Amino acid sequence: MTRPPLKKQVAVPLVLAALFGLAWYVLLRLAPGLPEGAGEREKMAQAAVEWARTLACIAFWMSVALVAVRALNELTFFLFRKRKGYDAPALMRDLFSLVLYVTAGAVILKYTLDLSFAALLPGSALLGIVLGLALQDTLGNLFSGISLHADKPFQVGDVIVVGKHTGVVTSITWRAVKIKTFSNHTVLIGNTVIAKESIEVCPRDNQNARIVFFSAAYTDSPVKVIHAVREAMREAENVLRYITPVVRIRDFGQSSVDYEVKYWLSDYSRYNDTDALVRQRIWYAFRRNGFTFPFPTRTIHVERPSARDGDGRDTETLAELLSAVDIFSPLTPAELSALAAASSNHVYAPGETIIRAGDEGDSMFVVSRGGVDVRVDSNGTQRTISRLGEGAFFGEMALFTGEPRTANVVAAEETEVLEIGHDAMRSLFQTNPDLVEALGRAINERRAGLLANAPAAPGDEDASDGLLSRIRRFFRLD
């Protein structure tokens, strides 16, 4: 609530002080004295004048005290505001004024009526007990309010949650805290209730965060879902732009992958509208990217057997991918289809390691989507020596000779690779033994071009005959 300016606060007390002062002066200077031999009526009139003069004096000094207290209150809390940067709570101002009023009243009564508070103490003790019992709740609210102002757990403008009530603090008085709920209702919560309850405070000048939950289908890539939602959040109103929203997988549900998005607000009191806007942005991001909002359902698929790998890709597509690999150029279309049918497809998240240097292996990989980084150890750190994209392959020496892996291969982004195993190649060699020599020459030609950029495998033989013999031994074709 806005306080009236100082001139309005002291205008009325100044007028009253002037009137009471004038009345006091008139009664003091113009009232006739008591004549000799005055009768009972004259004495009573004189006593009435004396009482009127005393009351006018008390009223005058009370008006002066009122002006002085208000001026001192305004000056004191003006300095408080300059030093602290915010207005003092209303309860603090009221208590300050109350102490000054009581002190001023005691001084005025002492010097006008010669009335001391010490004479009232015996009777006031009993009166205090009676008033304490009668005003137990009121006094409880008062002292709880004093405690609240001392601790300052929240201020006007903060959003608080007390019990079942949530709203913006609009005022803090000696009796209650007033909050405005998000239904535009005003709720008064007694200070004693505030002191006993657990309070959730969202300060207005703080970086308060919110979390919104959503779900996506298991067939939607988590990397793409996270990226799309994060980008959709950047320009949302009331979302802090200098703090990147956090989108992460929360759980794996029965029919969906459950996500959560954490974002920070400029004005927390508008979180309901902002939550709604965030959900709207997520919906549109899903529509633009072709993602699916799942819902609990049970679907029965009757599927005819078809030549597909473990990831649902048809053999014809995989065979076309293998035909672009140079070391498989000697294979016929039928052999490529057989090799594709016997291979398996895998998906890796960004940063996942596909193979590690030194590990045993008997398979090779072809990148069907995405890209990988080939890394080697250099003085205890990983150094990337090449980036392989779609259609590239790696790990062929482990497939054909059983050599340990010579480098680390890490997915640079979400990557799909086709893994060709030892058993698949052995079936081809047993069907067509002449493939050994043709594939051996193709591998030698490729290795000749890579020796300058990658460390040579232990025991490498440059001669084609040496490589062919090792392939035959590994596949037991002798």
Summary of the structure (lengths in Angstrom):
residues: 478
radius of gyration: 44.4
end to end distance: 97.4
largest distance: 156.2
contacts: 1324
relative contact order: 0.06
helix: 49%
strand: 20%
